Amino acid sequence: MSTMTKEESMIMFKILERADKMGIMANDRMTLSIDLGVAHEATPLDFERLLEADNFNFSHDIVGIQNHVDRERKKMDETFLPRFIKRTL
């Protein structure tokens, strides 16, 4: 089970701002925040790389996460894998 660090939370706030400015949020910032948390628990996300991504790849992960989160069960649909997951060695 993954937990979000303080640094990741701060970067996530910037991700929420960017998604809002780009107009790619399905709902509101709070809902996207929860969606990102669910995705991060399922497969730890590299928030720094996601924030730095070009618009196409950033949109892919943000829209994909929103479309594949089961908000009732707080689980990710296993058919979607974000591009910006943490790399393990």
C-alpha positions as CSV (number, residue, x, y, z in Angstrom):
1,M,0.0,0.0,0.0
2,S,1.4,3.3,-1.0
3,T,1.2,6.5,0.9
4,M,1.6,10.0,-0.4
5,T,4.4,12.1,0.9
6,K,4.2,15.8,1.7
7,E,6.2,16.6,-1.4
8,E,3.9,14.5,-3.5
9,S,0.9,16.3,-2.1
10,M,2.4,19.6,-3.0
11,I,3.1,18.5,-6.5
12,M,-0.4,17.1,-6.8
13,F,-1.8,20.5,-6.0
14,K,0.1,21.9,-9.0
15,I,-1.2,19.0,-11.1
16,L,-4.7,19.9,-10.1
17,E,-4.1,23.6,-11.1
18,R,-2.7,22.5,-14.4
19,A,-5.6,20.1,-15.2
20,D,-8.1,22.9,-14.2
21,K,-6.4,25.5,-16.5
22,M,-6.3,22.9,-19.3
23,G,-10.0,22.2,-18.9
24,I,-9.6,18.5,-18.6
25,M,-11.2,17.8,-15.2
26,A,-14.3,15.7,-15.4
27,N,-15.6,17.1,-12.1
28,D,-13.9,19.4,-9.6
29,R,-10.4,19.6,-8.0
30,M,-11.5,17.7,-4.9
31,T,-12.8,14.8,-7.0
32,L,-9.6,14.7,-9.2
33,S,-7.6,14.8,-6.0
34,I,-9.4,11.7,-4.7
35,D,-9.0,10.0,-8.1
36,L,-5.3,10.7,-8.2
37,G,-5.0,9.3,-4.6
38,V,-6.9,6.1,-5.7
39,A,-4.6,5.7,-8.7
40,H,-1.5,6.3,-6.6
41,E,-2.6,3.6,-4.1
42,A,-3.2,1.1,-7.0
43,T,0.0,1.9,-8.8
44,P,2.3,4.5,-7.3
45,L,2.5,7.6,-9.6
46,D,5.5,9.7,-10.3
47,F,3.9,13.0,-9.7
48,E,7.0,15.0,-10.6
49,R,7.3,13.4,-14.0
50,L,3.5,13.8,-14.6
51,L,3.6,17.5,-13.8
52,E,6.5,18.0,-16.2
53,A,4.9,16.0,-19.0
54,D,3.9,17.6,-22.3
55,N,0.2,18.4,-22.6
56,F,-0.7,15.2,-24.6
57,N,0.8,12.8,-22.1
58,F,-0.4,14.8,-19.1
59,S,-3.9,14.7,-20.5
60,H,-3.6,11.0,-21.2
61,D,-3.0,10.2,-17.6
62,I,-5.4,12.7,-16.0
63,V,-8.3,11.9,-18.3
64,G,-7.5,8.2,-18.2
65,I,-7.4,8.1,-14.4
66,Q,-10.7,10.0,-14.2
67,N,-12.3,7.6,-16.7
68,H,-11.0,4.4,-15.0
69,V,-11.6,5.1,-11.3
70,D,-14.5,3.3,-9.6
71,R,-15.4,6.0,-7.1
72,E,-17.8,3.8,-5.2
73,R,-15.3,1.1,-4.5
74,K,-12.2,3.4,-4.5
75,K,-10.4,1.1,-7.0
76,M,-8.8,1.6,-10.4
77,D,-10.2,-0.2,-13.4
78,E,-7.4,-2.7,-14.3
79,T,-7.7,-1.9,-18.0
80,F,-5.8,1.4,-17.7
81,L,-2.1,1.9,-16.8
82,P,-0.9,5.5,-16.4
83,R,2.2,6.4,-18.2
84,F,3.8,8.2,-15.2
85,I,4.1,5.5,-12.7
86,K,7.1,5.2,-10.3
87,R,10.0,3.3,-11.8
88,T,11.5,0.6,-9.7
89,L,15.0,-0.8,-10.1
